[in-house]
Amino acid sequence: MNRIAMEFDSMPNIDIIQLGGIYNKKIGGTMGAFTVEEIKKFKIDKAFIGVGGINIEDNFVSNFNLDEVSTKEAIIKMSKKKYLITINEKFYSDGSYKFCELDDIDYIITDKRPEEDIIDGLAKHNVKVVY
């Protein structure tokens, strides 16, 4: 059982659905083709997604693991509201694989206020920043 799911053990009104697939110890979750097929069965209200990099100039969001990227693409496609969770430094780096464009994202939650040019660039894509 996943450590995150265990955090909800004492909350009887919350149900946890876990997806099968390849368990990645580094991210603490499952990913890959089997996971993607399971994701396609769901209608997701809100998705909270980690990133490897955010490139405002070229309008894309990326990560480093190809299986993780395909899983995130599926989550983005099936979700109504999309939240990226990141540290401020990720605005200045790129991952190896693109998984969406900024136009696909609704919010970015980060650890501190980004520089003004980043906030302005995100606003052009209708992305709101929470810090």
Residue pairs with C-beta under 8 A, 6 or more apart in sequence:
1 18
2 18
2 28
2 29
3 28
4 28
4 29
5 16
5 18
8 14
8 16
17 42
18 30
19 29
19 30
19 35
19 38
19 39
20 30
20 34
20 35
20 38
21 30
21 31
21 32
21 33
21 34
21 35
21 36
21 38
21 71
22 30
22 31
22 32
22 34
22 35
22 67
23 29
23 30
24 30
24 31
24 65
24 67
24 68
27 50
27 68
30 71
31 65
31 67
31 68
31 70
31 71
32 67
32 70
32 71
33 67
33 70
35 71
35 74
36 70
36 71
36 73
36 74
39 71
39 74
39 75
39 78
40 74
40 78
42 78
43 78
43 80
44 75
44 78
44 79
44 80
45 79
45 80
45 81
46 79
46 80
46 81
46 82
46 83
47 75
47 76
47 78
47 79
47 81
47 82
47 83
48 83
48 85
48 109
49 72
49 75
49 76
49 82
49 83
49 84
49 85
50 63
50 84
50 85
50 86
51 61
51 62
51 63
51 84
51 85
51 86
51 90
51 95
52 62
52 63
52 64
52 90
52 93
52 94
52 95
52 96
53 61
53 62
53 63
53 90
53 93
53 94
53 95
54 61
54 62
54 84
54 86
54 90
54 91
54 102
54 108
55 61
55 62
55 94
56 91
56 102
56 118
56 121
56 122
56 125
57 121
59 101
59 102
59 103
59 125
60 98
60 100
60 101
60 102
61 84
61 98
61 99
61 100
61 101
61 102
61 104
61 105
62 69
62 94
62 95
62 96
62 97
62 98
62 99
63 69
63 72
63 95
63 96
63 97
63 99
64 95
64 96
64 97
65 97
66 96
66 97
69 95
69 97
69 98
69 99
70 99
72 99
72 100
73 99
73 100
76 82
76 99
76 100
76 104
81 106
81 107
82 100
82 104
82 105
82 106
82 107
83 105
83 106
83 107
83 108
83 109
84 105
84 107
84 108
84 109
85 109
85 110
86 108
86 109
86 110
87 110
87 111
88 110
88 111
88 112
88 114
90 110
91 110
91 114
91 115
91 118
101 125
102 122
102 125
102 127
103 125
103 126
105 125
105 127
106 126
106 127
106 128
107 127
107 128
107 129
107 130
108 122
108 127
108 128
108 129
108 130
109 130
109 131
110 129
110 130
110 131
111 131
112 131
113 119
113 129
113 131
114 122
114 129
114 131
118 129
119 129
122 128
122 129
